[in-house]
Amino acid sequence: MSKIEYKDLLDAGVHFGHLTRKWDPRMAPYIFMEKNGIHIIDLNKTLACLEEASNAIKQIVRSGKKIMFVATKKQAKDLVAAEAQRLNMPFVTERWLGGMLTNFATIRKSLKKMSSLEKLMKEDGYKNLAKKERLMVSRQKEKMETILGGIADLSRLPAALFVVDIKREHIAIAEAQKLGIPVFALVDTNSNPNEVDFPIPANDDAFKSVSLLVKAFGTAIEEGLSERKKDKDDAKLSEEEEAKRAVDAETQE
């Protein structure tokens, strides 16, 4: 991944934690010091954790699996949605529906329903419906789109979750834990890092901090995707060479 320097983290305010009285003692290994009643995160630990998380996520993506982005807080949702869309990954930025992972079969039914409403609205018969009926269909689709739009193409469970603010997204994390789905997350000083598999100690409230780290994570996914493409191209090339050798051998006979 394009290397993030200590200075980049500092400039983005990644080191600013919460008030000391709001801390979770389990974050102690990642805290550098206390200043003016605020905990300061050890950015060397942030860099090390980011490196570890990036290497792990690259391998998951390289194997062709999907990463679900989860961030419903105001200052993170738009940039998380944009990064997930850029990488063609599923995302949840509105409301986490209980059972989105643990009751995935029901969610798939809802996705099919949303898809059938979309088809209906494109058909000629839709125009012949009464105005009130058209409005009802359109409102229902809009409502479903808001909540499920980011996972519309998800046909199976994601291989991992990337979460901004683990306290806020505790239901998503609990569901992932239940299913053994690894969780990568930005973890602030008021949270328990043991709840996730790959904690990245960071300020999860400031826009600049979230933006820098979401993009860094996105870059790691991008690298995984390009490695996957290279693996496929190499495999195709070796198949073609194998076929060519077989043809040459037959010709010589």
Number of C-alpha atoms within 10 A of each C-alpha: 16 8 10 14 11 13 10 13 21 13 11 18 21 28 23 24 24 21 16 17 10 13 18 15 13 14 18 15 12 22 20 15 11 14 11 8 10 17 25 24 27 19 23 15 17 22 19 13 16 24 18 14 20 22 16 16 25 22 18 17 22 20 13 13 16 21 25 20 28 28 25 22 17 12 16 23 18 15 18 26 21 12 19 23 14 11 15 13 20 22 28 25 22 19 14 18 14 12 14 20 22 17 12 14 15 13 20 19 11 15 21 13 14 21 15 12 18 16 11 15 15 10 10 9 9 16 12 10 11 9 10 9 12 15 12 11 16 16 12 13 20 16 13 18 17 13 16 27 19 21 19 19 13 17 11 12 18 18 18 21 23 24 28 29 24 27 14 14 17 14 16 22 25 16 17 22 16 10 12 11 19 19 23 26 28 26 28 31 29 21 21 17 23 11 17 23 15 22 23 27 30 31 27 28 21 15 16 18 23 24 18 17 22 23 15 19 21 20 19 23 27 18 20 24 21 14 17 18 14 13 14 12 12 12 12 12 12 12 12 12 12 12 12 12 12 11 11 11 10 9 8 6 5
